[in-house]
Amino acid sequence: MKATLRSVRIAPKKANLVAKMVRGMSVKDAVNSLELTNKKAARLLEQLVKSAMANASHNDKQDADNMIIKTLIVNKAQAYHRGIPMARGRVRRIRKFMSHITVTLGFPEEMEKKEDTKRTKGSKGTKVGTRNAQPVTSNKSEPKKKASPTKKKPAKKPTSSSTK
């Protein structure tokens, strides 16, 4: 189940610090840790997670207590442009950033199934997650090539010939 918060007046960097803390946690643990965190972003995320829980229980008739936070995305929104007056009639620009925050709740079984399918797609000995899966080979049997042993010639000293 999803819940979004659009154009909220908090910088994305600050909101992302708190978002990293609760990603992947169960909903109960996330709400509990957000209640104990003394940040503005924690208050916003707490309300958002509770809203997603309410959406899951009311709209989809799911048990929100067994859910986990599957994704928590913090994106940059537009910015307010403000200014502080400086000497000689100049203005220092200040940008007040806003954020778009999206929470998706899911069940732990779904996450495990998706991870299993990702593991089975790539066969043993191939790189998983690349467009063209290349077999992984080790270079232990091949000896390393050394630089060619060429001797450096000493620089020529200038000859002093006096022609007076």
C-alpha positions in Angstrom: 0.0 0.0 0.0 1.3 3.5 -0.8 1.1 6.9 0.7 2.7 10.1 -0.6 3.5 13.5 0.8 4.0 16.2 -1.9 5.9 19.5 -1.6 6.5 19.3 2.1 8.8 22.1 3.5 11.9 20.1 4.5 15.2 19.7 2.7 15.6 16.3 1.0 19.0 15.7 2.6 17.5 16.1 6.1 14.5 13.9 5.3 16.7 11.2 3.7 18.8 10.9 6.9 15.7 9.8 8.8 14.4 7.7 5.9 17.6 5.7 5.8 17.0 4.8 9.5 13.6 3.1 8.9 13.9 1.5 5.4 13.2 -2.2 5.5 12.0 -2.2 9.1 8.7 -3.6 10.2 5.9 -1.0 10.5 5.6 -1.3 14.3 9.4 -0.9 14.8 9.5 2.0 12.3 6.7 3.9 14.0 8.3 3.3 17.4 11.7 4.5 16.4 10.3 7.5 14.6 8.4 8.5 17.8 11.7 8.5 19.7 13.6 10.5 17.1 13.8 14.2 17.7 13.7 15.5 14.2 11.1 17.3 12.0 11.5 14.7 9.3 10.7 12.0 11.9 7.3 13.6 12.6 6.5 13.8 8.9 7.5 10.2 8.2 5.7 9.0 11.2 2.4 10.5 9.9 3.1 9.2 6.5 3.7 5.6 7.6 0.6 5.7 9.7 -1.4 7.0 6.7 0.0 4.1 4.6 -1.1 1.7 7.4 -4.6 3.2 7.4 -4.7 2.9 3.6 -3.7 -0.8 3.8 -6.3 -1.7 6.5 -9.2 0.4 5.1 -8.8 0.2 1.4 -7.2 -3.3 0.9 -8.4 -4.9 4.1 -4.9 -6.1 5.0 -3.3 -6.5 8.3 -1.0 -3.5 8.6 0.8 -4.9 11.7 2.6 -7.6 9.7 3.8 -5.3 7.0 7.3 -3.8 6.4 8.5 -0.7 4.7 9.3 -1.9 1.3 10.4 1.4 -0.3 10.8 4.9 1.2 11.7 7.4 -1.5 12.6 11.1 -0.8 12.8 13.2 -3.9 13.7 16.9 -4.4 10.8 19.2 -5.2 10.8 22.8 -6.3 12.5 25.4 -4.1 11.5 28.7 -2.7 13.9 31.5 -3.7 14.5 34.0 -0.9 17.2 36.6 -0.3 19.1 38.3 2.5 20.1 41.9 2.0 23.9 42.6 2.0 26.0 45.7 1.8 25.9 48.1 -1.2 22.4 47.0 -2.2 23.3 43.4 -3.0 21.2 40.4 -2.2 22.4 36.9 -1.2 20.2 34.3 -2.7 18.8 31.6 -0.4 16.9 28.5 -1.6 14.5 26.8 0.7 14.2 23.3 -0.5 11.0 21.1 -0.5 10.6 17.3 -0.8 8.3 14.7 -2.2 8.2 11.6 0.0 6.6 8.3 -1.0 6.2 5.2 1.2 5.3 1.7 0.0 4.4 -1.0 2.4 4.6 -4.7 1.7 4.7 -8.1 3.3 8.0 -9.8 4.1 7.1 -12.9 2.0 6.9 -10.8 -1.2 10.3 -9.4 -0.6 11.8 -12.9 -0.2 10.1 -14.2 -3.3 11.5 -11.3 -5.4 15.0 -11.9 -4.0 14.7 -15.6 -4.9 13.7 -14.8 -8.5 16.6 -12.5 -8.8 19.0 -15.2 -7.6 17.7 -17.8 -9.9 17.8 -15.6 -13.0 21.5 -15.5 -13.1 23.2 -18.9 -13.3 26.3 -19.7 -11.3 29.4 -18.0 -12.6 27.7 -15.1 -14.2 27.3 -11.5 -13.2 23.8 -10.9 -12.1 22.3 -7.4 -12.7 24.1 -6.6 -15.9 22.4 -6.3 -19.2 24.7 -8.8 -20.9 25.6 -11.5 -18.4 29.3 -12.3 -18.9 30.9 -15.5 -17.4 33.2 -14.7 -14.5 36.6 -16.2 -15.0 39.6 -16.1 -12.7 43.0 -15.2 -13.9 44.9 -17.3 -11.3 46.2 -19.8 -13.9 47.6 -17.1 -16.2 50.9 -15.6 -15.1 51.0 -11.8 -14.8 52.9 -10.1 -17.5 55.9 -8.0 -16.4 57.1 -4.8 -18.0 59.7 -5.3 -20.7 63.2 -5.3 -19.4 64.7 -2.5 -21.5 67.7 -0.8 -20.1 67.6 3.0 -19.9 70.5 4.8 -21.5 72.2 7.5 -19.5 71.7 11.0 -20.7 74.5 12.5 -22.7 76.6 15.0 -21.0 77.4 18.2 -23.0 81.0 18.3 -24.1 82.9 21.4 -23.3 84.8 22.5 -26.4 86.2 25.9 -26.2 86.4 27.7 -29.5 88.0 31.0 -28.5 
